[in-house]
Amino acid sequence: MAAMVSLNKDQCLKVAKHLKKFKIRQSFYDREFLNFNAPEETRLRTYFYSVAICHQTHKLYNRKLNLWGWEYIEHMFIQLGKSNSPFLQRGIVCSMSFSNLCNRLASLFSDDCNPLNTTLDRIGERASFLAEADYFIENKYNGSIKNLISSSKNTLISKNNNGLYEQLSNFKAYSDPLKKKSTFLIKLLGDAGLIKVKDPENFVPIMDYHMQRVLLRLGCVDVLSQRLASNLRRRKRVTTDTKVRTACIEALRIIAADSGMSIVRLNDFFWSLGRSCCHNDLLCQVGQCEKDPCTFSQIVVHDPHDICALDAVCIGKENEKYRQLWQPIVETHYY
């Protein structure tokens, strides 16, 4: 079978060299979500639950607060965490009726707390992930996420299969074989000072739709299949994203190794760029960011912000065929 995509190592190295001049703002790691005052187990559940339901959040929006997707999830779980909400206490979620759990989730993500006005979709799926996770934590880890982490001895992969990756894969919400949610959760725990991973060399780069889109447009991954390229440009649903996602993960490994920026820090750079500057309206084409305020400028030191940070090394800036590429549109709960 002919290859559908190809890793462009030379382009990855160009991007890596360019990245060396950028720094992530310390204020991003000092934000309230990573530093709010609450019991340790409450904080652990805040991160565990918020990441568990964070996938395909294209429609999730709070008009009053002007918060989209992950930012909205962060905001709501900060409120739950700071108030030590019963929702985050052991055994509560799995003891709720499924309809009540769905209504609770819908109410959380509604401007007026009316579940009928929620912008959170796939609520049943997300609720089932939380219920299953809480039941599993209650029965295998005596109701404590801290016990889960302790049993891993702060490793991602271990000889006795007790590493964090291996244990998290038992949860439906964290079952992605390419570890997007797992790595993101562990990254948050590290940023919040709750864990220090002993084997960071085993990190799998976080790969969501924003990052795939950026890496395709940059030319770090070339699409060889004309049919796939056409589907991506037309934003047509495809049956699988595995080859594109896997190639993008390998691209980030190369970029991390040569740029000096760690795999988990690369997420902060590429995710925010794709979310704000390289989305529907491209900064390199229209001269202004799609998001206001710009997520990238909030996270990465890059002033002034009238040109894209990767303008000098992006193939898509000049080549329309690359510029029109979109991430694979797939049905997934992995990211």
N, C-alpha and C positions, 0 to 999 in steps of 0.2 A: 504494500500500500504506500502510495506516495506521501511524503511528509506534508502536513498541512501548515505547519509553522516552522520557523527557523530562528534560532538565537543569533543575534548580530553582536558578537563579542566585541568587535572594534567600536561599535556605537556605544555599548555599555561602558567601555573604558573611557570614551570621550565624556560621557555624562558623569562618570565617577570623578574624573579629573576636575570637571567644572564644579562639582559639589563641594570640593574641599574648602571653598571660600565662604560657605554658608554655616550659620549657627542657629540652633533652635533657641528661642527665647526662654529664659529661666522662668518667666512668669507663667508659661504654659504648664510647667510642672508644679508651680505654686498655687494653681487654681483650687477652688474650694472643693471640687469633687475628689481630689486626691488628699485633702488635708482636713476634712471636717472632723469635729470632735464627736466620737461615739465609741462604744465598746468595740473591741477588735472583731468579735464575731459579727456584729452588726455591719461593720465596714466590709468584711469579707463577703457577706451576703449581698450587700449593695452592689459590689462589683460582679459577683457571680451571676446574680439575677439580671442585672442590666445588660451584660454581654450576651447572656443566654437568649434574650429576645431581640437582639439587635441583628436583623437581617432584612434585606429588601425593604428599607424604610423610605422609599421614594415619595410616598404620600404623607408621611408623618410630619405634621406642621402645627405649630402654635402661632396663630396670627397675632394675638395680643403681645406675645413676647418675641416674635420674629425668630423663632427657633425651629430648625429643621432637623429631622433624623436624629443622629447620635446626640447632638447638642440638647435636643428636647428630652431624650432619654436621661442624659446626665442630670439635667435640671430636676426632673421628677424624682429620680432616685436620691439626689442630694436632700430633697425635702423629706423623703422617707427615712433616710439615714440619720439626719440631724434630729428628727423627732423620735427616733428609736421606735418607729412604727411597728405595730404588731405584725404587719405584713412581712417584716424581716426577721421575725422571731421563729425559733425552731418549731417545726411541725405544723405551723399555721397554714401554710399554702396547701399542703397535701391533705389537710383536714377540711378544707373548704369544699362545698359542692362545686362541680365544674361550672355551672351557670353563674354562681356567685363570683367565682374566680374570674370568669370572662367579663362580667360586669365591672368588677374592681379594676381590671386592666383598662377597659374601655373608659371608665370614669377618670382614671389617672391621666389619660392622654386625650382630654377634652377641654377646650377653653373654659367651659362653664360647668365642668364636672358631671355633665349629663352624658351617660354612656351612649345615648343615641346620636350624639354629636361628635363622637371620637373620630380622630384621623388615623388611628392605629388600625391597620387591616390584619388579616390572617390571625385574628384574636384567638380563635380556638386552638390553632397550632401553637402559638406562643404560650398560651395558658397551659397546654398539655406538657410543654417542655418544663415549665416551672413546677408543675405538680409532680411530674416524674422525678425531677432533680431533688425536690424537697423530700420526697418519699425515700429516695436512694440514700440521701445524706442522713436521714433519720435512722435508717435501718442498717447501713453499713458503717457509718462514721459517728454513731451515737449523737446524731443531730448537730455535728460540728464540722464546718468547712476547715477549721484550723486542724482538726484531726486528719483530714484528707491531705492537707499540705504537709503536716508533720510526718505522715507515713511515707511521703515522697523523699524526705530528707533533702528537700530543695533541689532535686534533680528533675530534668525534663524526661530523660530516658534512663532506666536502671536495669541491671542484670536480672533483678527479681520481678521485673514488670510493674514496679510500684512508682515509676516516675510520673510526673504530673501529666505529661502527654498521654501516657498509657491509662492512667486512672480517669482522666477527663473523657477519654474516648468511650467510656461506658455510659455516658449521658447522651441522650439523643441530641440535645442542643449543641453538644460539643463533639459530635461524631464525624465531622468533616475530616477525611483522610489527609487533607492538606493543611489542617490545623489552624485555620484562620481565627476562629473564635478562641481557641485554646491559647494561641500565642498572644492574642490581644488581651485576654484576661490576665495572663501571667505578666505581661508588660505593665498593665495597670497596677497589679499587686506590687511589682517592683518600683514603679513610679511613686506609689503610695507608701513605700518603706515597709511593706509587710512581708517581703520575701527578697532574698538575694540568690539568684539561680547559680548553682555550682558548675553547670555545664552549658554556658551560653553558646558554645560552638554547635550545639544541637538545635538551636532555634530554627524553626521554619519561618521564612518571611511571611508576614501577613499579606494576604492577597485578596482584595475585594474588587468591586467593579470600578471604582474611581481609579485605582492604581493600574488595573489592566488597561483602561482607556489611555492613561498617560504614557505607559510604556509602549503601547502600540503606536501612538502618534509620534512619539520620540524616535521610533524606528529601532528600539532595543530588541523588539521581537518582530520579525517579518512574517506576514501572512502569505504563504505560497499558494494556497488553494484559492482559485478565482471564485469559486462558489462561496467559500467561507468569507472571503473579503467582501463579496457583494452582500452577503447576509449581514455582516457587521455594519457596512455603510448604510444599508437600508433599515437597520435596527430590527431585523427580523429574528424571531425566536429560533434558536438552534437546539439540537438535542443534547449536546454536551459542551462544556467549557473546559474540559480537563486538559486538553493539549495546550490551549492558550494560557490557562492559569499556571500550568506546570512550567511552561517556557518563561512566563513572567517571573515566577519564583526564582528560577535559575538566573535570570537577568539581575534580579536584586541581590543574589548571592555574589555575583561578580562585582556589582557596583559597591556593595558593602566592603568587600575585601580590598578594593582599590581606592576607595574614597576616604577610608578611615572612619566613616559614620557607621555605627552599629546597625544590625538588621532591624532592631526595634525602633531605633531613631529614624531610619529611612521611612518607616511607616508615617511618622509625623510629617515628614517632608512631602512625600508623594501623595498621601491621602488628602492633605489640605490643598495641595496644588490642583488635584483633580476635582475636588469638591467646589473650588472657587474660581480658578483661573483657566481651567481646561475642561469645561463642561459643555453645555450647549452653545453658549457664546464664548468664543475663545479670546482671551486677553490679547494674544498676538495679532488678532484680526480686527477687533473692535476698540482696543485701546482702554478698556475698563473691565473691571472684574464683575462677574455675574452675581456674586454674593456681596451684600452690604450689611455689616462689615465683612471684609475679605478674610476668610478663615486662614488662608496662607499667611497674610501679613500679621495676623494675630499670633501665629505660631513660629514663623521663621523670620529672622532679621533680614529684611529686603526692602530698602527705601532708596528712592521713591518707587512706587508700585504702579508705574504706567507701562512697563514691559514685563513679559514673563521672565521668571528667574532662569528658565532653561532656554531662553530665546536664542542664545548663541550656538546651541548644540542640537536643536530640535529639527529633525528632518521634516516634520509636518508643518512647520512654519512656512516653508516655501513650496512644499509638495502637497497639493490638494488631496491626492489619493490617500496619503497618510493622515492628513488632517481630518478627513471625513470618517475615519475609523471610529467605531464605537465598541464598547465592551460586549462580549457575548450576552445575549438576552436568554436566560435560562430560568427554569423553575427550580429554586434551591432554597434551603434554609441554612446553607453553609456560610453565607455572607450577605 
